[in-house]
Amino acid sequence: RYTHGGAGERRGGRVTLSEQQQLAFENLYRLYSEDEFRVSLLFGVTGSGKTSVFLRLIDEVLDDGKGIIVMVPEIALTSQTLGKFHERYGSKVAVFHSGLSLAQRMDEWKRVRDGEAQIALGTRSAIFAPFDRIGLVIIDEEQEYTYKSENSPRFHARDAARFRCGYHRALLVLALATPSIENY
């Protein structure tokens, strides 16, 4: 199933996927559609097209009117990913990372709270975006140590994501090039 139109501001058409990407998307979409807390691994080498699968899945979740959190391990990756997301989703994207001033962070937080942004993109702090209904959380490069906060309060973004997804009956996608034995 693919619908185009519910996302309003989405630019560009349907994301074209390879056969393997399509299979990954269909499996993830099936898990998402069950409306139950689910966790899935999406792994593939750098450049294998995980982002294309994300975008296709995000389109579907947006059409359902649910919030999406996409986490990246570091600020540098936020700006790279942000370009792709702003190009496709425009002002529906709110950004969360430590490089923002307190006022900027508050503005982004309010945009999510008020329903102006449906996608929270950022580092580990993005997991606390104030969505009423979460449909999808993606943790890109999930194995990175930067998802673990060493400052008080200490937390691991993956654990916080599991809790929020459980509460919202959402899909958690752990994306990485090489999964650990623990995650696999």
N, C-alpha and C positions, 0 to 999 in steps of 0.2 A: 504494500500500500504506500502510495506517495501522494500527498496532496500539496498543492502549491497555492498559497493564498492566505492561509490562516496566520502566517507570520508577518503580514503587513509590510514591514519595511525591508524584508529580505531582498537583497539584490542578486541578480544572477539566477539562473535556472537550476535545474536538478543537477546534483553532483554526479558526474560520471564515474562509475566504479569498475574496476577490473573484476574478473570472475571471483577471485579469492576475496577481494574487498567486499563484493556483493554478498558472498556467503557469510562473512564476518558481520556485516550490517544486519542481514536477515536474522542471524542468531541473537545478536544484541537486541534487535527490535522485538523479537519474540519474548525475550526475558523482560524487557521494559513493559510490554503489553500485558503481562501477567498481573500487573498492579500489585506486586508483592516485593518485599525487600530481596534483592538479588545482587550478587557480586560476580563479576566476570573479568577474566584477564584478556587483554588484547595485546598480543605481542608480535613484533616483527622488527626486522632490522631498520635502522634509520633510512628514511627514504622509501619505505615500503607502502606508504599511503595511509597510515593510521589516521592522520588528520582528515583525510577525505571521508573515512568511515565516521569519524566524530561529527563532521559537518552534516552528513546525511542523517545521522541519528538525532542531532540537535534540531534539524528542521522538523522532524516528526514530533519531538517533545514540545517545541514552540507551538506547533499547530494544536497541541492539546492544552496550551495555556499554562504550562508548568515551568517552574524556574530551573535553571541549569547552572551548575558550578563547574568551571574548568580550572584546574590548578596546574601550574607549571613550577618547576623547582627553583627558578631564580628569576630575578627582575629582567635580566638580559633576554631570556626566552619569552617573557611577558610581552616585550615590545615587538618581537618577531611575530608572535602569534596574534597579538593585538591588531597588527596590520591586516592580516587575513580576516579576522573576525569583524573589524570595523568595515572593511570593504563589503562583506557579505550582509552584516546585520546592523550596521550603522549605530544609532543611539540606543539600541536594545542592549548594548554591551556596557557594563560597569567594570571598572578596573580597581583591583585591590592589591597593593604591595607597599612595602616600607619606604619606598622612594617618594611617596606622595606626602604632602603636608597634611596636618591634622584636618584642616578645613577641606582639602580635596577628598580625603577619606570620608569625612562626614557627608559631603555632597553626594558621593557615590553610594554610600549607605542609604541615604534618603531616597535616591533614585530607585534603588531596589525596593525599599520599603513601600514606596508610593506606586510601584508597578510600572515605572517608566523604563526600567531595564529588566530584562528577563534572563540575561546571561551575566554571571559574575565570573570574571577572568582574573586570575592573579596567583600570587604565591600562597603559602599556607593560610594566611589570614582570610582568604576568599571563602573558606569553609564556613565562616560565621556570617556570610551575607544573609540579610533578614528576609528570606523568602517565606511566604505563607505555605506554598505548595512546591516541593522540590520533586522533579521527575527524574533528574539525571545528575550524577556527579562523576566527573572524569578527572583522574589523577594521572597526569602525563609524567613519564619517567619516574614512576612510583618508587623505584628503588633508591632514589637520591636521599641522602642524609638531611638535606635542608627542610624536609617535611617534618622533622622532629625539632620542636622548640626546646632550647636549652634554658631559656629564661622563664621566670615565673609568670603565669602559670605554665608548667611544663605539660606538653601534650604532643601527640603525633597526629598530624593532619589526617592520616589514613584512619585512625581510630575515631576521630571526630566525624569523619565522613561516614564511616560505618554506622555510627549512632544516628546521625541525621537521616541517612537513607533508610535505616530501620524504622525510624519514627514516621517518615513520609511514605513508606512503602515504595521506595525509589530504587533505581538501578545504579550501582556503583561500578564504574569501569576503571580497572587498574591497567594502565597502558605502559609498556616498557619494551625494550629491545630483547632483554634476556630475563625471564622471570626467575626469582629465587625458588629454591625447592619448597620453602615455606609457603610462598604464594601459590605455586603451581599445585 
